[in-house]
């Protein structure tokens, strides 16, 4: 696993170098010239003596544009200026903003929702003269070719409805299924003439296990395996008497049992047939199981043993190990969700990265329930959006390396 991560990082670095070398977005280059600032800390735009200072104001209000106008460096009455701004977002989504005079500034009539990443197109009219500016204001955005993204194992999913499965966390251990164990005895006591199988040997139903010479008839007979399985215990050696004892134990490992410790507060939410997801050391993916028995007696620590059947036909699991588990106790259908594997921290937000063509851009999320692999989305993302669901940290690293600013 470590080697795979190292390989991904190496590919990522190689890919990012090639991407950053291309002048895709001017805002994504480290050496971009900072825009001029006005007295209110906003971007200053100038044209033949006329100027606008443009800022996104969000103190005590949702983000909105506020603009101060001046001519020959003298402040203007905002009612003398007609102003419109058009914002073109990723996927050619347009926000058209009109302005009204308030106090000494022009105030936009629309909320500037996150991310503040768009092409800004400004038209202002003063004393019959029209002034126009256009500039890129990109943040949380980068471009990576599909070929490079594939090499970096970046995967995407589509945001949409999902069923969130509420779970409770428990611990336990993996044991052999008691119903899959056979203890082998001699039908007629006698001398063990031959022990055919060894401890740990895998046998098939009908395979010979032992040859015994009956004490009464002095005739030899063969004991055959009643099931497919593994010789788990052997108490029979050639030349010994059977003495009505257990000679061999054979266990079929095609199914195992997870013994889970559930405490009283959670026990009432668990039902027979409920799905359980087991996390077992050495196994990369969660293993499914189903509850088939709930004890009626408490353990010394007041927990109750709940037993879940585990399919092990592929033979990947070994009895005896400790485990943790998630027991599904409820389902919640939500209209919009994303995979939790795609979530990243960005500034003060939890985000995913939307993908349009070969462009990736941050989406600030308002989240609801988080259960299992899913996170409910209450705001910040449109249904049907393609977003990065695997290896999203590569996109975040690329954006952070580019130094794309949050320009107000």
Beta strands, then each sheet from edge to edge (+ up, - down):
strand 1: 43-47
strand 2: 50-57
strand 3: 64-71
strand 4: 74-75
strand 5: 81-89
strand 6: 93-102
strand 7: 105-108
strand 8: 118-126
strand 9: 129-137
strand 10: 141-143
strand 11: 155-158
strand 12: 160-176
strand 13: 181-184
strand 14: 190-195
strand 15: 202-203
strand 16: 208-214
strand 17: 220-224
strand 18: 229-234
strand 19: 248-251
strand 20: 255-262
strand 21: 275-280
strand 22: 287-298
strand 23: 304-311
strand 24: 322-339
strand 25: 344-346
strand 26: 349-356
strand 27: 359-364
strand 28: 366-371
strand 29: 374-379
strand 30: 386-390
sheet 1: 1+ 2- 3+ 4-
sheet 2: 1+ 2- 3+ 7- 6+ 5- 8+ 9-
sheet 3: 10+ 27- 26+ 25-
sheet 4: 11+ 30-
sheet 5: 28+ 29- 24+ 12- 20+ 23- 22+ 21-
sheet 6: 13+ 19- 18+ 15-
sheet 7: 14+ 16- 17+
end
